[in-house]
Amino acid sequence: MRIRLGAWMENHGYTIVSSFGRLARRPVTTLMTLIVIAIALAMPAGLYLLLENAAEMSAGWQGAGQVNVFLTQETDQAGADEAAAAIAALEEIAAVETVSPAQALAEFKAASDFSDALDALAENPLPYVLLADLQPGLEAARIGPLTSAIEARSEVDFAQFDMQWLIRFNAILSSVERLIHVIAALLVTGVLLIVGN
């Protein structure tokens, strides 16, 4: 057993020395092989790091998301307050701000050049608007059902999520993540073949 173990160690020692000798005799080929292995190992790591940074960025944007809820023209102050309280009670909502028609008209006048035309209106055409801030870190997949649930209320004309692009962006990130896993598996297989060779 001792002789067999000694022969095994001697054989491996000879193989190590011989391998390093062959690598030293071909420095250019060795360097190129090492560069290929380094790139193959670094590429998936770099892509994954890029993906993580993009995901963190989207999480920050997502936390600042807001659903704009436009109430029907017939809804009065009491109805707007009731809708605001019901929407604020949802777990996905952090806070709700009510914008009255008068306040909205004043802001529109200040931000546009149509103040004279707006003054000529017989009545204010703007409805009550609720600005519903989303909870920080809310998953993009929950925003669509949330918007639909808000729109189902009788006093709501329609609800609009002002960051619909974020849902598409997160879907793209998910696809890219799966692609990176496939690329990483192929590159690791390539590295094993190179090292084995």
N, C-alpha and C positions, 0 to 999 in steps of 0.2 A: 504494500500500500504506500509505504514511504517512498519507494523507488518510483512507483507510478506517479505520485504527486510531484516528485522532483522532476521527472521527465516532462510532466504537464507544464510546470512553471518554467522550465528551461525552454520548452517549445514556444510558449507565449512570450518569453523574454526575447528570444531570437526573432519572433515575428514583429515585435514592437520595434526593435533596433533596425531590422531590415526595412520595415515600412518607413520609418523616419529617414533612413538612408536613401530610399527611392524618392521620397518627397524632396530631400535636399538636393538630389542630382537633377531634379526638374523644377527649379524654383518658379519659373513663369507659369507652368501648368498648375503647380500647387497653389500659387497665388490666385489664379483665375478660378480654380475650384473653390477656394475659401471665400472669394468674393460672391460667387454664385450662391453658396450656402448661406452667407450672411444676408444677401438680398432676399433670398427665399424665406428666411426666418423673420426678417425685419418687416417685410411687406404686409403680412397679415396683422402684425402688431400695430403698425402704423395706421392701417385702414380701420382697425378696431378702435384705436385711440381717436381717430377723426370722427368715427361714428358716435363714440361716447360724448365728445365735445358738442356735436350737433344735437344729441339727445338732451344734454344739459341746457343748451341754448333754447331749445323748443320748450323745455319745462319752465324756463324763466318767462318766456312769452306767454305760455299757457296760463301761468299764474296771474297774468295781467289781463286775462280775457274778460269779456263782458257781453251779456245778452241784452239787446235793446228790445224792450217789450212795448209795442204800440197798442194802446187800448182803443176800443171803438169810439166813434164820435159821440155816441150817446152816454158814455160813461162820465159820471160826475165826480166831484171830490171824494164823496163817501165811497163810491165804487172803486176809485183809484186807490184809496187807503186800504180797502179790504183786499184788493188784488195784491198790493205791495206786501201786506202782512202775510198773505198766503204764500207768496213766492219766497219771501225772506225765511219762511219756516222750512223750506226745502234744504236738505243737508248739503246739496251741491252749491248753494248760494251763500256768499259771505256777507253781503250787504245789498240793500236796495235803496236807490234814490229816486224820488218822485219828481218829475219835471212837469209843471203845470203848463197849459196852453199859453198863458200870458208870459211865463218865463221863457218858454221855447220861442215865442214870437219875438220877444225882446232880444234874445241871443241871436236869432236869425237876422234881425235888423242890424245888429252891431257887426255881424260877420259878412254882410252882403251889401250890395249897392241898390237894393230894392226897397229902401225904407219909405220912400214917397209912395211907391205903388202899394206897399203893405198898409200904409196909413189910410189908403182909399178904400180898403176892404170894409164891407158892412159889418162882418163878424170874423172872429178868429177861426180859421179853418183847421188849426192844428189840434190834435187830440192830446190827452195825457200820455206821457211816456215814462216807463219805468226802466232805470238803468240798474241791471242786476249784475253785481260783481261775482265772479266765480271763485270758489275756494282755491287757494294756492295749491298747485300740483294736481289738480283734478284731471283724471284721465280723459284723453280726447274722445275715447269711445263712448263716454257717458254724456257728452255734450249734445249729440243728436237727439237721444231720447228725452233729455231734459228740455230742450227747445220744443219738442213735440208736446210734452206734458204741459208746458206753459201755454202753448197755443190752443190747447184743448179747453181752456177756461172760457166761459161765455163772454166775459168782458174784454178779452184779448182779441184784437184784430189780427195781428201777426207778431211773431218774435223772430229776431234776427241775431245770429251770432256773428260778431264782427271779425272773427278770425277763422273763417271756414277753411282757409288755406292751411291752417295748422293741422287739421284732421288729415288732409291729403299728404302733408309733409311727414307726419308720423307714420302713415301707411308706406310711404317711400322708404323711410328709415328702416321699417320692419323688413321690407324686401331686400334692402341693401345688406342688412345684418345676415340674412340667410345666404346671400351671395358671398359675403365675406367668409362664412363658415365653409362653403364649398371650395372657394379659392384656397383657404388655409389648408384644407385637407389635401388638395392636389399638390400644393407646394411642399407640405410635409412629406408626402409620398415621394416627390421628386428628390428631396434632400436625403431621405433614407436610401433611395436608389443610388444617388451620387456617392454617399458615404460607403454603401455596400460595395460599389464598384471600386 
